[in-house]
Amino acid sequence: MPPSVVVVTDSTAYLPPVAGVAVVPVQVTSGGLSYDENLFTGDLSSATTSRPAPARFAACYSSLAAGGASGVVSIHLSGEFSGTASAALLAAAECPVPVEVIDSRSIAMGLGYPVLAAARKAAAGGSLAEVAAAARRCAARTRTYFYADTLESLRRGGRIGTAASLVGSALMIKPLLHVVDGRVTLLEKVRTAGRAIARLEDLAVAAAEGEAGVRVAVQHLGALGRAEGLAERLAKRLPGAVEMRVVEVGAVIGVHVGPGTLGLTVTSAD
């Protein structure tokens, strides 16, 4: 029997199909045409992104209600990155069943892990409030770090300050960034890609310190070999990890960070 509370997220969680989770795609625009993120295969350097229309959320919520859902918990990427959560809120007001909209204050598996926590609680028969609380609790315990070959894409998209990007470009420094309260912030600057990746590894180990068990996701864009190598090393350094997954992110992140990106998300195992 399917859970009566259903979870909705957007495509920037980059999850495989999950029972009890519906996905509304963020839009990628190129050449004057808009595409669902999962259908876009064009040039990322000239593309832009936009939130799904509220009508897409309204249709999703109505369909779930018609299918027997008693409530919906809708969890999305940070409002500092996109108006996706705002579009969900607009649609929620018209839904025939209660909808709780949650801004994860993150993206990729920083969003994906709260979605999975909510889905587990819903599958166990949790109420709307319990499912929403599970998502918020997981989001608060989740840390995301990433390395970008250049800050140019982030600067061009307005996702990080121009001054910080100029420092990195001028000195050929490789930036390490993290997501803090929904924003991308420059964490450290190192001089080579190798050192940046090694530092990512150390950051993940430090984030897991003191935890009885953790889930770890290594994320990448066009850097599968590096991602798999990082995951293998982390598995040895974190023998208590209950999950180690490698995830390729999609076009929405690609537009803003460019190819070669590696990311790490660490969360407590519940």
Secondary structure, DSSP 8 states (H G I E B T S, - for coil): ---SEEEEEEGGG-----TTEEEE--EEEETTEEEEGGG--S-GGG-EEE---HHHHHHHHHHHHHTT-SEEEEEES-TTT-SHHHHHHHHHTT-SS-EEEEE-SS-THHHHHHHHHHHHHHHTT--HHHHHHHHHHHHHT-EEEEE-S-SHHHHHTTSS-HHHHHHHHHTT-EEEEEEETTEEEEEEEESSHHHHHHHHHHHHHHHHTT-S-EEEEEEESS-HHHHHHHHHHHHHH-TT-SEEEEEE--HHHHHHH-TT-EEEEEEE--
